[in-house]
Amino acid sequence: MKLDGDLGITVTPGLRERLTGVLRPGTWLVIVDLSGVQSCDSAGLAVLIGTQRRARERGIVVRLVAPSPPVVELLRSTGLERCLTVCSDLPGALAREGGKTARAAAP
């Protein structure tokens, strides 16, 4: 799923719904492309963290891919780069894991 623009409080309800919607049976990996995200506030971070928590409960892996420089800085300054799986590019996020070939879930 590719996100763009600002991940602020005004878009987080819809974003939460979209991300929760891909956490369905049969999905084991969700890739969230953050390359087009220009800014993210605490509400946006809360959605990403909540999505990861719900995914983990269902046995689904969430990977954030290619975050823009402002998002990288935010993840570093909050320490969340240690809690969220962040990959620099799509091939790294799609690497084989546990004998499965990864595929992104469609929104």
VENZI-V374057 format. One record per residue. N is the residue number from 1. RES is the residue in three letters. PHI is phi in radians with two decimals (NA if undefined). PSI is psi in radians with two decimals (999 if undefined). NEAR is the number of other C-alpha atoms within 10 Angstrom. Layout:
<<N & RES & PHI & PSI & NEAR> <N & RES & PHI & PSI & NEAR>>
//
This chain:
<<1 & MET & NA & 2.20 & 16> <2 & LYS & -1.73 & 2.23 & 14> <3 & LEU & -1.92 & 2.64 & 15> <4 & ASP & -2.60 & 2.96 & 13> <5 & GLY & 1.43 & -2.47 & 13> <6 & ASP & -1.91 & 2.30 & 16> <7 & LEU & -1.71 & 1.37 & 23> <8 & GLY & -2.00 & -3.10 & 17> <9 & ILE & -1.04 & -0.49 & 15> <10 & THR & -1.28 & -0.44 & 11> <11 & VAL & -1.82 & -0.16 & 13> <12 & THR & -1.14 & -0.60 & 19> <13 & PRO & -1.06 & -0.79 & 13> <14 & GLY & -1.18 & -0.67 & 10> <15 & LEU & -1.11 & -0.78 & 19> <16 & ARG & -1.03 & -0.76 & 16> <17 & GLU & -1.12 & -0.78 & 12> <18 & ARG & -1.07 & -0.82 & 13> <19 & LEU & -1.20 & -0.69 & 20> <20 & THR & -1.12 & -0.59 & 17> <21 & GLY & -1.10 & -0.46 & 11> <22 & VAL & -1.52 & -0.11 & 18> <23 & LEU & -1.52 & 1.15 & 24> <24 & ARG & -1.98 & 2.82 & 12> <25 & PRO & -0.95 & 2.45 & 9> <26 & GLY & 1.64 & -0.28 & 9> <27 & THR & -1.58 & 2.29 & 18> <28 & TRP & -2.09 & -0.16 & 19> <29 & LEU & -2.50 & 2.30 & 21> <30 & VAL & -2.12 & 2.18 & 25> <31 & ILE & -1.90 & 2.22 & 23> <32 & VAL & -2.00 & 1.93 & 23> <33 & ASP & -1.46 & 2.02 & 23> <34 & LEU & -1.84 & 0.24 & 23> <35 & SER & -1.11 & -0.47 & 19> <36 & GLY & -1.71 & 0.09 & 15> <37 & VAL & -1.48 & 2.10 & 19> <38 & GLN & -1.53 & -0.52 & 16> <39 & SER & -2.71 & 2.77 & 17> <40 & CYS & -2.62 & 2.30 & 17> <41 & ASP & -1.87 & -3.00 & 14> <42 & SER & -1.10 & -0.54 & 13> <43 & ALA & -1.18 & -0.70 & 16> <44 & GLY & -1.14 & -0.74 & 21> <45 & LEU & -1.08 & -0.70 & 19> <46 & ALA & -1.08 & -0.66 & 14> <47 & VAL & -1.15 & -0.76 & 21> <48 & LEU & -1.11 & -0.75 & 20> <49 & ILE & -1.17 & -0.77 & 16> <50 & GLY & -1.11 & -0.67 & 15> <51 & THR & -1.11 & -0.77 & 21> <52 & GLN & -1.08 & -0.74 & 23> <53 & ARG & -1.09 & -0.85 & 16> <54 & ARG & -1.11 & -0.67 & 16> <55 & ALA & -1.12 & -0.81 & 22> <56 & ARG & -1.03 & -0.69 & 14> <57 & GLU & -1.07 & -0.46 & 10> <58 & ARG & -1.74 & 0.07 & 14> <59 & GLY & 1.34 & 0.43 & 15> <60 & ILE & -1.87 & 2.41 & 19> <61 & VAL & -1.63 & 2.38 & 18> <62 & VAL & -2.00 & 2.27 & 25> <63 & ARG & -2.20 & 2.30 & 21> <64 & LEU & -1.63 & 2.32 & 23> <65 & VAL & -2.09 & 2.41 & 23> <66 & ALA & 0.82 & 0.93 & 20> <67 & PRO & -1.08 & 2.50 & 22> <68 & SER & -1.14 & 2.80 & 18> <69 & PRO & -0.91 & -0.75 & 14> <70 & PRO & -1.11 & -0.60 & 13> <71 & VAL & -1.28 & -0.67 & 21> <72 & VAL & -1.01 & -0.80 & 15> <73 & GLU & -1.09 & -0.73 & 13> <74 & LEU & -1.12 & -0.78 & 18> <75 & LEU & -1.09 & -0.69 & 19> <76 & ARG & -1.18 & -0.81 & 12> <77 & SER & -1.18 & -0.48 & 10> <78 & THR & -1.60 & -0.18 & 11> <79 & GLY & 1.40 & 0.11 & 11> <80 & LEU & -1.31 & -0.24 & 15> <81 & GLU & -1.14 & -0.30 & 15> <82 & ARG & -1.51 & -0.33 & 10> <83 & CYS & -1.74 & -0.50 & 10> <84 & LEU & -1.83 & 2.59 & 16> <85 & THR & -1.51 & 1.98 & 15> <86 & VAL & -2.01 & 2.19 & 23> <87 & CYS & -2.00 & 2.49 & 18> <88 & SER & -1.29 & -0.43 & 14> <89 & ASP & -2.63 & 2.92 & 14> <90 & LEU & -1.12 & -0.75 & 16> <91 & PRO & -1.00 & -0.66 & 11> <92 & GLY & -1.15 & -0.64 & 12> <93 & ALA & -1.27 & -0.46 & 25> <94 & LEU & -1.64 & 0.16 & 17> <95 & ALA & -1.01 & 2.60 & 12> <96 & ARG & -1.08 & 2.49 & 12> <97 & GLU & -2.58 & 2.21 & 9> <98 & GLY & 1.04 & 0.53 & 7> <99 & GLY & 1.41 & 0.02 & 6> <100 & LYS & -1.85 & 2.55 & 9> <101 & THR & -1.60 & 2.18 & 10> <102 & ALA & -1.23 & 2.59 & 18> <103 & ARG & -2.54 & 2.54 & 15> <104 & ALA & -1.36 & 2.51 & 18> <105 & ALA & -1.39 & 2.41 & 16> <106 & ALA & -1.40 & 2.51 & 11> <107 & PRO & -1.20 & 999 & 12>>
//
